[in-house]
Amino acid sequence: MMNFLVSSVANLIIILISFFIFKVIISGPTRHRIYEKFMSSFAKFIVYIFLASTVITSLIALVLYKTRYIAYINVVAPALVSPIIGFVASTVPTRGAGDKKQA
């Protein structure tokens, strides 16, 4: 149980760090355009996260199985999916369409 808690806290930290890094690196209008182009709704957001995590976890499982390190899949796969979740979360607009721009 302790390993699960440590792994989940580490993944949360990775998600938050990648979220803030992408938020600083990519400008607001660019992030908004990425969101509008690929994920204009919450349903697409969930589907893309699911598909990306499934593909990455499958590839990592294959690599770890071939190298006989399959026991570490519960640590490695979420750690590699976390930056993608942080990126996708950083593209979600923080202001609504009716909000006024700050001067």
C-alpha positions as CSV (number, residue, x, y, z in Angstrom):
1,M,0.0,0.0,0.0
2,M,2.9,2.4,0.8
3,N,4.4,1.8,-2.7
4,F,1.0,2.8,-4.3
5,L,0.8,6.0,-2.2
6,V,4.4,7.0,-3.1
7,S,3.9,6.3,-6.8
8,S,0.6,8.2,-6.9
9,V,2.1,11.2,-5.1
10,A,5.1,11.1,-7.5
11,N,2.7,11.0,-10.5
12,L,0.7,13.9,-9.1
13,I,3.9,15.9,-8.8
14,I,5.0,15.0,-12.4
15,I,1.5,16.1,-13.7
16,L,1.7,19.4,-11.8
17,I,5.3,20.1,-12.9
18,S,4.5,19.4,-16.6
19,F,1.3,21.4,-16.3
20,F,3.1,24.5,-15.1
21,I,6.0,24.0,-17.5
22,F,3.7,23.8,-20.5
23,K,1.7,26.7,-19.2
24,V,4.9,28.9,-19.1
25,I,6.4,27.7,-22.4
26,I,3.3,27.9,-24.6
27,S,1.5,31.2,-24.8
28,G,-2.2,31.5,-23.9
29,P,-3.5,32.1,-27.4
30,T,-1.5,29.2,-28.7
31,R,-2.7,26.9,-26.0
32,H,-6.3,28.0,-26.7
33,R,-5.8,27.3,-30.5
34,I,-4.5,23.8,-29.6
35,Y,-7.5,23.2,-27.4
36,E,-10.0,24.4,-30.0
37,K,-8.3,22.4,-32.8
38,F,-8.1,19.1,-31.0
39,M,-10.3,19.0,-27.9
40,S,-13.2,21.4,-28.2
41,S,-15.2,19.5,-25.6
42,F,-14.7,17.7,-22.3
43,A,-15.7,14.4,-23.9
44,K,-12.9,14.7,-26.4
45,F,-10.5,15.6,-23.6
46,I,-11.4,12.3,-21.8
47,V,-11.2,10.2,-24.9
48,Y,-7.8,11.6,-25.9
49,I,-6.4,11.1,-22.5
50,F,-7.7,7.5,-22.5
51,L,-6.3,6.7,-25.9
52,A,-2.9,8.3,-25.2
53,S,-2.6,6.5,-21.9
54,T,-3.7,3.2,-23.4
55,V,-1.2,3.4,-26.3
56,I,1.7,4.5,-24.1
57,T,1.0,1.8,-21.5
58,S,0.8,-0.9,-24.1
59,L,4.1,0.2,-25.7
60,I,5.8,0.4,-22.3
61,A,4.4,-3.0,-21.3
62,L,5.8,-4.5,-24.5
63,V,9.2,-3.0,-23.9
64,L,9.3,-4.0,-20.3
65,Y,8.1,-7.5,-21.1
66,K,10.8,-7.9,-23.7
67,T,13.5,-6.7,-21.3
68,R,12.1,-8.8,-18.4
69,Y,11.3,-5.7,-16.2
70,I,7.6,-6.2,-16.4
71,A,7.4,-6.0,-12.6
72,Y,8.0,-2.2,-12.9
73,I,5.1,-1.5,-15.2
74,N,3.0,0.0,-12.4
75,V,5.7,2.6,-11.8
76,V,7.1,3.3,-15.2
77,A,3.9,3.6,-17.3
78,P,2.1,6.1,-15.2
79,A,5.3,8.2,-14.9
80,L,5.5,8.4,-18.7
81,V,1.7,9.2,-19.1
82,S,1.8,11.9,-16.5
83,P,3.5,14.6,-18.7
84,I,0.9,14.0,-21.4
85,I,-1.9,14.6,-18.9
86,G,-0.1,17.7,-17.8
87,F,0.2,19.0,-21.4
88,V,-3.5,18.3,-22.2
89,A,-4.6,19.9,-18.9
90,S,-2.5,23.0,-19.7
91,T,-4.3,23.5,-23.0
92,V,-7.7,23.8,-21.4
93,P,-8.8,27.5,-21.4
94,T,-8.9,29.2,-18.0
95,R,-11.2,32.1,-19.1
96,G,-14.6,31.8,-20.6
97,A,-15.7,33.3,-23.9
98,G,-17.4,36.2,-22.2
99,D,-14.5,37.2,-19.9
100,K,-12.8,40.5,-20.6
101,K,-9.1,40.5,-21.4
102,Q,-6.8,41.9,-18.8
103,A,-5.1,45.1,-19.8
